[in-house]
Structures are given as structure tokens and as C-alpha cells.
């Protein structure tokens, strides 16, 4: 009887200990995600880039590639995702430059060659996005400017002082709220114990938020997307575990028209340009040309040939919808 009592007493303590250990590990993992992702970025051999630097209100000195396009060809700002740098946007830069666009691809603060202490999941990065847009307007003053923002890069176009003053938005795999983003990741990482992972969401947000000095209220793209005043193309992977399709659709529902939604069939939380290939180039290129170019040069692929209207072998034709005001 005494041994049974001891076991009953120890059980709650063991559960508490397991919970504390798990929470500590998750907090450490979250803080690791917020750690700087610095790296040197080599100039690409396949694209004539200028290395440029400009200040940001985030306190960082932003390093970027500038690729000059043709007069009247429009301009596009390329904003990478968390843990990446401007080199992850190289494929997009190549096909858009082939179509005549001027391109600016920066490293966010705490990424690539831009200094910074913490990744902030779009909060301070929104200041970098605003600085990049200002710089691009200065170097291409006669051109309408669009933006492609991937995941955190898309959130950065909307948060902080944003939405940035773009003439067209392409937002890919953007989370609606940081609570959903953290919860989805924990559920994915915990696998069959996904419900247990989601239970730790508030604690992880508090731990990481305290570490990076950003509140949950600052990371709510869904509360800001209704303020954009330009055409929107919202893209999401149909199999994205980190930003499920229902969440992408909720973000789309809050956006004003004109807007288009493209669910890329079979894609996860990944590089949708690499996954979608020429179908991505056709859709995104034609969308940007429509709103940014005075005399479209035609949507072209990386090899300089006009993009095909059919999908690549890896991307079945996705579902999409459009709404006009």
C-alpha cells in the first residue's frame, strides 16, 4: 500500500518534470529560430547584379542586390523568408529580369550580410521592407513597384509601418497570426502528438517574444492585409503544414479586391517558384506585367524563352480564383 501511495505521489511530479523539460526544449528551439542567420552572399554568375547598401529604421545596414531593367519595365522588390537570404530569390530575379523588370533583393536584418541581433518574424523586418521600397523608388523613380514576399517576407510587407506602398503584391505562404504559425509548427514537429505540441503554443510565444522584444500583437498579418491599396496575388501550397490552406484562405478573405488566390497543388511550405516552375513564372510574371509594365515584354523563363502556359511535371494545375472590385 505504501509503495502504491509513493507511486501515486510521484506521478504528478514526473508529469510536471516532463512538461518543464519539454517546454525548456521548445523554448530553446524557438530562440534558435530567432538567432541571426548571417552568411556571406556571393554575387551570382548568371545575373548582372550591383551590390548596394542602405540604412533601415530597424538599426541594420541592409545589403542587397540591384539588377537594372529596361525603361518602362517596372520594378519588383523580392523579400525572402525566415533563415534565408537574397540568394534564395535568385530564380525569381532571373526570370523577372528577363521580362524587363528592375529587381531589388535585400537581406533582412539578422540575415545574410545584414547585421542584426535577432530574427523577429516580420516585426523589425517590416522596417527593412519599407527601407528597401524607398530605396527602389529612388533608383527607379519612374517605375511602378511590385513586391514578392515569401513567408516572413510577405508578413514584413504588411506589418510595422506597412503595408508598404507597392503597386502590386504577390504574397506567398504567409501566416495569418504568429499564434497560428507557432501552433502549426509545434503540431508538425510533434507528429502523432500534435495536440500536445499545440498546448505549448502560448508558452513558446512568451519565451521567444521576451527574447526578441516583440509582442504577439505585432505579428498579426491578417489584421493588416485589409489596408493594402493595390492588386494582390496570394499563393499557398495545398499541402503546407506550416500555413494550412484554410489559414491562407482566411488571409485572402480579409484582403480587398482586386485579388487572386492560387493554391499550388501538392506544394508544401517550400520555394513555390522552384516547385511550380514555368506555371509560377507564367502566373506571377503576367500578374506583375499587367500592373507594372507600360509595354509588357512578355513573360519569360530563366532560359529567356517565353514561359509555357502548361504546368511543369512536378506541379499539377492548381485551383485559383479571382475577385474584382
C-alpha positions as CSV (number, residue, x, y, z in Angstrom):
1,X,0.0,0.0,0.0
2,X,2.8,2.4,0.9
3,X,4.6,1.7,-2.4
4,X,1.4,2.4,-4.3
5,X,0.9,5.7,-2.5
6,X,4.5,6.7,-3.3
7,X,4.0,5.9,-6.9
8,X,0.8,8.0,-6.9
9,X,2.6,10.9,-5.4
10,X,5.5,10.7,-7.8
11,X,3.3,10.5,-10.9
12,X,2.3,14.3,-10.8
13,X,5.9,15.3,-10.2
14,X,7.0,13.2,-13.1
15,X,4.4,14.7,-15.4
16,X,5.4,18.2,-14.3
17,X,9.0,17.4,-14.8
18,X,8.3,16.1,-18.3
19,X,6.3,19.2,-19.1
20,X,9.1,21.5,-17.8
21,X,11.8,19.7,-19.8
22,X,9.6,19.8,-22.9
23,X,8.8,23.4,-22.5
24,X,12.5,24.3,-22.0
25,X,13.5,22.3,-25.1
26,X,10.7,24.1,-27.1
27,X,11.7,27.5,-25.8
28,X,15.3,26.8,-26.8
29,X,14.2,25.6,-30.2
30,X,12.2,28.8,-30.6
31,X,15.1,31.0,-29.6
32,X,17.3,29.1,-32.0
33,X,14.9,30.1,-34.8
34,X,15.2,33.7,-33.7
35,X,19.0,33.5,-33.8
36,X,20.7,35.5,-36.6
37,X,21.1,33.7,-39.9
38,X,24.2,35.5,-41.0
39,X,26.2,34.3,-44.0
40,X,28.3,35.7,-46.8
41,X,26.4,36.0,-50.1
42,X,28.3,35.6,-53.3
43,X,27.3,37.5,-56.4
44,X,25.6,35.2,-58.9
45,X,27.5,34.3,-62.1
46,X,24.2,34.1,-64.1
47,X,22.9,37.6,-63.3
48,X,24.5,41.1,-63.5
49,X,23.9,42.4,-60.0
50,X,25.1,45.6,-58.2
51,X,25.8,45.2,-54.5
52,X,24.1,48.0,-52.7
53,X,23.7,49.0,-49.1
54,X,21.2,51.3,-47.4
55,X,20.1,52.1,-43.8
56,X,16.9,50.8,-42.2
57,X,15.0,52.0,-39.2
58,X,15.5,48.5,-37.8
59,X,19.0,49.7,-37.0
60,X,20.6,47.5,-39.6
61,X,22.5,48.4,-42.7
62,X,20.7,46.4,-45.4
63,X,22.8,44.6,-48.0
64,X,21.0,43.9,-51.3
65,X,21.4,43.1,-55.0
66,X,20.1,45.6,-57.5
67,X,19.5,44.5,-61.1
68,X,18.5,47.2,-63.5
69,X,15.8,46.5,-66.1
70,X,14.5,48.3,-69.1
71,X,12.8,51.7,-69.0
72,X,9.1,51.2,-68.6
73,X,9.6,47.7,-67.5
74,X,8.5,48.2,-63.9
75,X,10.4,47.2,-60.7
76,X,10.0,44.3,-58.2
77,X,11.1,44.0,-54.6
78,X,12.0,40.4,-53.6
79,X,11.7,39.6,-49.9
80,X,13.0,36.3,-48.6
81,X,11.7,34.0,-45.8
82,X,13.0,33.3,-42.3
83,X,16.5,32.0,-42.1
84,X,17.2,32.6,-45.8
85,X,18.9,35.5,-47.6
86,X,18.7,37.2,-51.0
87,X,20.2,34.2,-52.8
88,X,17.0,32.3,-52.2
89,X,15.3,34.7,-54.5
90,X,17.7,34.4,-57.4
91,X,15.5,32.2,-59.6
92,X,12.7,34.8,-59.3
93,X,15.2,37.6,-60.0
94,X,16.4,35.9,-63.2
95,X,13.0,35.3,-64.8
96,X,11.7,38.7,-63.8
97,X,14.8,40.5,-65.1
98,X,14.4,38.6,-68.4
99,X,11.0,40.1,-68.6
100,X,12.4,43.6,-68.3
101,X,11.8,44.3,-64.6
102,X,14.3,46.2,-62.3
103,X,14.9,44.0,-59.3
104,X,16.0,44.7,-55.7
105,X,16.6,41.7,-53.5
106,X,17.8,42.6,-49.9
107,X,18.9,40.6,-46.9
108,X,16.6,41.3,-44.0
109,X,18.3,42.4,-40.7
110,X,19.9,39.4,-38.9
111,X,20.0,37.5,-42.3
112,X,22.7,37.1,-44.9
113,X,25.1,40.1,-44.8
114,X,22.8,42.5,-43.0
115,X,23.6,42.9,-39.3
116,X,21.1,42.2,-36.5
117,X,20.7,40.5,-33.2
118,X,17.5,38.6,-33.6
119,X,15.1,37.3,-36.3
120,X,11.7,38.9,-35.4
121,X,9.4,37.0,-37.9
122,X,8.4,40.2,-39.7
123,X,8.3,42.8,-37.0
124,X,11.7,44.6,-37.4
125,X,11.9,43.2,-40.9
126,X,8.9,45.3,-41.8
127,X,11.2,48.3,-41.3
128,X,13.7,46.8,-43.7
129,X,10.9,46.2,-46.3
130,X,9.9,49.9,-46.0
131,X,13.6,51.0,-46.4
132,X,14.0,48.7,-49.4
133,X,10.9,50.1,-51.1
134,X,12.1,53.7,-50.5
135,X,15.5,52.8,-52.0
136,X,13.9,51.1,-55.0
137,X,11.7,54.2,-55.7
138,X,14.8,56.3,-55.6
139,X,16.8,54.3,-58.1
140,X,13.8,53.7,-60.4
141,X,11.7,56.8,-59.8
142,X,9.6,56.4,-63.0
143,X,8.7,52.8,-62.4
144,X,5.7,51.3,-60.7
145,X,6.9,48.9,-58.0
146,X,5.6,45.5,-57.1
147,X,6.7,43.1,-54.3
148,X,7.0,39.4,-53.9
149,X,7.1,38.4,-50.2
150,X,7.8,34.8,-49.2
151,X,6.5,33.7,-45.7
152,X,8.2,36.1,-43.3
153,X,9.0,38.4,-46.2
154,X,5.3,38.5,-47.1
155,X,4.4,39.3,-43.4
156,X,7.0,42.1,-43.4
157,X,5.2,43.8,-46.3
158,X,2.1,44.2,-44.1
159,X,3.4,44.7,-40.5
160,X,5.0,47.6,-38.7
161,X,4.7,50.8,-40.7
162,X,3.1,48.8,-43.6
163,X,1.6,47.8,-45.8
164,X,4.4,49.1,-47.9
165,X,3.4,51.4,-50.8
166,X,3.5,48.8,-53.6
167,X,1.6,48.9,-56.9
168,X,1.1,45.1,-56.8
169,X,1.5,42.4,-54.1
170,X,2.5,38.8,-54.5
171,X,2.4,37.1,-51.1
172,X,3.4,33.5,-50.7
173,X,2.9,31.2,-47.7
174,X,2.2,34.0,-45.3
175,X,0.9,33.2,-41.8
176,X,-2.2,35.0,-40.6
177,X,-1.1,35.3,-37.0
178,X,2.0,34.3,-35.1
179,X,-0.1,32.1,-32.8
180,X,-1.3,30.0,-35.7
181,X,2.3,29.9,-37.2
182,X,3.8,28.6,-33.9
183,X,0.9,26.2,-33.2
184,X,1.1,24.7,-36.7
185,X,4.9,24.2,-36.4
186,X,4.6,22.6,-33.0
187,X,1.9,20.3,-34.2
188,X,4.0,19.3,-37.2
189,X,7.1,18.7,-35.1
190,X,5.2,16.6,-32.5
191,X,3.7,14.4,-35.3
192,X,1.1,12.0,-33.8
193,X,1.2,14.0,-30.6
194,X,0.2,17.2,-32.4
195,X,-2.4,18.2,-29.8
196,X,0.3,18.1,-27.1
197,X,2.5,20.3,-29.3
198,X,-0.2,22.9,-29.8
199,X,-0.7,23.0,-26.0
200,X,2.7,24.6,-25.6
201,X,2.0,27.4,-28.1
202,X,1.3,30.3,-25.6
203,X,4.4,29.5,-23.6
204,X,6.7,29.3,-26.6
205,X,5.3,32.7,-27.9
206,X,6.0,34.2,-24.5
207,X,9.5,32.8,-24.2
208,X,10.6,33.8,-27.7
209,X,8.7,37.2,-27.6
210,X,10.6,38.1,-24.4
211,X,13.9,37.1,-26.1
212,X,13.4,39.2,-29.2
213,X,11.5,42.1,-27.7
214,X,8.4,41.6,-29.9
215,X,4.8,41.1,-28.7
216,X,2.3,38.8,-30.2
217,X,0.1,41.8,-31.1
218,X,2.9,43.0,-33.5
219,X,2.7,39.8,-35.6
220,X,-0.8,39.7,-37.0
221,X,-0.7,40.0,-40.8
222,X,-4.4,39.2,-41.0
223,X,-5.2,42.4,-39.2
224,X,-3.2,44.4,-41.7
225,X,-3.9,42.9,-45.1
226,X,-7.2,44.8,-45.4
227,X,-5.2,48.0,-45.6
228,X,-3.4,47.3,-48.9
229,X,-4.5,49.5,-51.8
230,X,-3.1,47.5,-54.7
231,X,-3.9,44.3,-56.6
232,X,-3.0,41.1,-54.7
233,X,-1.9,37.6,-55.8
234,X,-2.0,35.3,-52.8
235,X,-0.2,32.0,-53.3
236,X,-0.2,29.0,-51.0
237,X,0.8,25.3,-51.1
238,X,-2.1,22.9,-50.9
239,X,-0.1,20.6,-48.6
240,X,1.7,23.3,-46.5
241,X,1.7,22.1,-42.8
242,X,3.1,25.4,-41.5
243,X,0.4,27.6,-43.2
244,X,-2.5,25.3,-44.0
245,X,-4.7,26.2,-46.9
246,X,-7.6,27.2,-44.6
247,X,-5.4,29.8,-43.0
248,X,-4.2,31.1,-46.3
249,X,-7.9,31.4,-47.4
250,X,-8.7,33.3,-44.2
251,X,-6.0,35.8,-45.1
252,X,-7.3,36.1,-48.6
253,X,-10.8,36.7,-47.3
254,X,-9.7,39.8,-45.4
255,X,-7.9,41.3,-48.4
256,X,-9.7,43.9,-50.6
257,X,-10.3,43.3,-54.3
258,X,-8.8,43.1,-56.9
259,X,-7.3,39.9,-55.7
260,X,-6.5,36.4,-56.9
261,X,-5.9,33.2,-55.0
262,X,-3.7,30.4,-56.3
263,X,-3.4,27.1,-54.4
264,X,-0.4,25.3,-55.8
265,X,-1.5,21.6,-55.7
266,X,0.9,19.3,-53.9
267,X,3.3,22.1,-52.6
268,X,4.3,22.3,-49.0
269,X,6.0,25.2,-47.2
270,X,8.7,25.5,-49.8
271,X,10.1,27.5,-52.7
272,X,6.9,27.8,-54.8
273,X,8.9,29.1,-57.8
274,X,11.1,26.0,-57.7
275,X,8.1,23.8,-57.3
276,X,5.8,25.5,-59.8
277,X,8.5,26.2,-62.5
278,X,7.1,27.8,-65.6
279,X,3.5,27.8,-64.3
280,X,4.7,30.0,-61.5
281,X,6.6,32.2,-64.0
282,X,3.5,32.5,-66.2
283,X,1.1,33.4,-63.5
284,X,3.3,35.7,-61.4
285,X,5.0,37.2,-64.4
286,X,1.8,38.1,-66.2
287,X,0.2,39.4,-63.0
288,X,3.2,41.8,-62.4
289,X,3.4,42.8,-66.1
290,X,-0.3,43.7,-66.1
291,X,0.0,46.2,-63.2
292,X,3.6,47.4,-63.5
293,X,4.7,47.5,-67.2
294,X,3.7,50.2,-69.6
295,X,4.6,47.9,-72.6
296,X,5.0,44.3,-71.4
297,X,7.9,42.5,-72.9
298,X,6.3,39.1,-72.4
299,X,6.7,36.7,-69.6
300,X,9.9,34.8,-70.0
301,X,11.6,31.9,-68.2
302,X,15.1,31.8,-66.9
303,X,16.4,30.4,-70.2
304,X,15.0,33.5,-72.0
305,X,12.2,31.6,-73.7
306,X,8.6,32.7,-73.3
307,X,7.0,30.8,-70.4
308,X,4.7,28.0,-71.3
309,X,1.1,28.1,-70.2
310,X,1.1,24.5,-69.0
311,X,2.4,23.3,-65.7
312,X,5.7,21.6,-65.0
313,X,5.9,17.9,-64.4
314,X,6.0,18.5,-60.6
315,X,3.0,20.8,-60.4
316,X,-0.4,19.8,-61.4
317,X,-2.8,22.6,-62.4
318,X,-3.8,24.3,-59.2
319,X,-7.1,25.8,-58.1
320,X,-7.4,29.5,-58.2
321,X,-10.0,32.3,-58.0
322,X,-10.1,36.0,-58.8
323,X,-12.2,38.8,-57.4
324,X,-12.5,42.3,-58.8
325,X,-13.9,45.4,-57.1
